[in-house]
Amino acid sequence: MHPPGSLCADGLTLGPVFPTFGPVMGQPRRSSRQQERDLDIEIGFIAAVLRRDPSFVEALEVLGDLYCERGCFADGVQMDERLKQLRPTDPDVRYNLACSLTLNQEFDRAATELSEALELGYRDVQQLAKDPDLAGLRAHPAYRRIRAKLRSLKVPPV
C-alpha cells in the first residue's frame, strides 16, 4: 500500500497532489485524502490477490492502472512488464506498456513497445492520437519511428 507521505517502489514520496489521468499530461489534479485512502485500499487488496495468484492477468491489469493513477509509474511499468511475460503477443498489453513507460518518461522504450504493438496488430489510431498517457511520447523525437511504422503498415497517420 502507498498511503500519502509513503514511498512508491521507485522511491517517490506521495503527497496530497499526484498525477492522474486527465486531459493534459503533467497537470496534477487535487485529490481528497479520502480518495487517496480509497485508492490505497484498492492497491493493497489487488496486491494481496496477486500474492496468492501471481499470474492473475486481470489483477495485474487493474493494479498497473491503479499504480499509474496513484503516480507510482515505475510500479505500473513493473505490472505491465509482468503482463508482457504472460501475454507476449497481445498488442493491447504492448500498447499499455508503452503508456506506462511514457508516464515514467522512458520514451525510447515506449516507442519500441508501441511499434511492437502495431506490428502485432494494434490499429486504434484514434486512441493512439488522443491518449493523454502518450502525450509525452508524441512530443518526443522517438515518435518519428511510430509515424514511420504507421506508414510502412499503410495505416493512416496520426
Order of alpha helices (4+ residues) and beta strands (2+ residues): beta-beta-alpha-alpha-alpha-alpha-alpha-alpha-alpha-alpha
